[in-house]
Amino acid sequence: MTIALGMIGLSSLQDSYKPKVVVIGGGSGSSVLLSGLKSRTPNITAIVSMFDSGGSTGILREEFGYPPLGDIRQCLAALSGDDQKATALRSAFDFRFSSSSSLKGHSVGNLILAALTSALDTGITGAIQEMSAMLDITGRVVPVTLADAQLCAELADGRVVIGESRIDLRGEETPPIRRVFLSRKVEANPDAIAAITEADVVVLGPGDLYTSIVPNLLASGIPDALRSTSAPVAYVCNVMTKLGETSDYDAARFTETIFRYMGDRKLDYAVVNTQSIPSDVQARYAVEGAHPVDPDGAQLMNYTNKVLHEALLNLGPPVRHDGDRLADLVIGIAETGSKMQSGQPGITRSA
């Protein structure tokens, strides 16, 4: 069922309704949604991919053996408080040294998390808790796994690329991705499994398909939890394609990929942007081999029960989802699911 919805205003929701929202992803895509959600519910769990291998994170991981910290840092910053103290700390946390300096482009937040990981007996879990308190975050950030592994991609010609950053930065000269997998089997963090089980709504994305979202589905236990949860599961489809990763993908191809890595678990909702992108903005992205995602893939309904077509963009730059509008939509999905479970009619939305 394809549904064209008007944006869900907060006036249509009960002010007292504070659903348990789980966001699965990592990086800037998740951060946009988390920033919008934190003013709407305190019950947020950001489940974060732990397979990043580039930039500051990659250096700390390779040289010192720290777990990937970059996506954790971004999600903590997105959920941080808005008072003067938390804002000042967030600014410092987000500061990045020049890549040409002796500090090699390190993020201050990554360095603090690394130091806390070493200083505390509880490792990365304790570091996240300490940093969460310092930043006065709303909700919590949970690594998808506490084990170490590399993200790998098998290309269409059979070659294998090892390392998230090498997969992420491929150009058009390499064949498309056939599948991604981990260098070793890892078990999901029990806290991530529990959050999915207890959720009122689970959201996958937005974010890079093969390097931010799908890697979470490779941790053993996550697909099973998504198949068994009673919460509605929604996927927020990307706005733009990405050269070397999702070139020529339409909304159906994105959604089919999520469906497949969840173990053929049909989504409850696919959220697809229909807002047009100005031609001059499209031209800037075309130089990088990126193009708007076609929202009307013919096979889309094979992989989801409902499609929510919405105008969801913040044109930036860069072009990305509008965090507030997307957060309103997620809260509406949660409330609809809650009412359906209790036998009440769902929210009436204007077309």
C-alpha positions, 0 to 999 in steps of 0.5 A: 500500500503506497500512502501519500501523507501530509506531515504529521504535526505534533498537534496530532500527537498526545503530548504525553506520548513518549515512545521508545525509539530505536535508531539503527545506523551510524554517522551523519545520517543517524545524527540528523534523525537523533537531533530531531527526536531528542526534543520529542521523547527521552526514550531513544536508543541509537544502535551504532555500527562498529566497523568504521576504519577511516580517518581519525577512527581508523588511525586509533583503531589500527595504531592503538587497537581502539574500537571504532569511535567516530559514529559513536562520537557523532551520535553522542553529539547529536543527542547532547543537551542544549544548555550552555555547558553541554553546548560548549562541550559539544563544540569542543567534542566536535573539533577536529585538528588539521589533517596536515598537523602532527595530530593527523586530523584527529577529532577531540571527541575521538581522543576523549573516548579513546582516553576514557576507554583506556582509563576505565575498567569498563572499556568502551561501554564505560567511556560512552556512559561517562561521555553521555553524562558530560554531554547531558545526552537524551537517550543512550548510544549502544554499540551494535557489537563489542567484538572486533571485525572488518567490513568486507565487500565482494564485488560483482567481478568476485574481488573482495575489498576489506575495510569500511573506508576502502568500500566507502571511497571506491570510485566508478572504475570498480564493479558494483557491490554484490554483497557485504560481510564481516571478516569474522562472526560477531555477536550483537551487543545484548543491550542492542537486542534488548532495545529492539525487543522493547521498542515502540518503533525501530528505524533503520537509516538514514545513512549510507546503505552498505557502510552505515546501515547494513553492517549493523544487520551483520552482527549475529542476533540483530536480524532475529531481533528485527524479525521477532519484535512487535514494534513497527520497523521502518526504513528511511530510504536515502535521498541521493545515490552514491558513486561506487556504492549505490549508483543507479539504485532506486527506492525499491533497490535500496529497500530490497537490500535492507529486506534481504539482510534482515533475512527476508523480513518485510518492512512495516514502512519504507519512508521515501522522499518525494521533494524535488531537488533544484537543478543547480543542486543536482548539478553539483552532486552529479559532478560526484556521480550522485543523483536523486533516488527515484522514489517510485521503484516498481518492485517496492511493495515486494519488500514493505507493507506500506510506503510513506511518500513525504517531502522530507528534505533540508536542501543544505548544503549538503542535501539531507533529511530534515531532522524535525519532519522526519522525527515527527513522522517516526513518532507518528509511526510509533503511535499508530503501532501502539494504537493498532496493538491496543485495538484503537484506530490509528492516527488520521493523517491528511493527504 
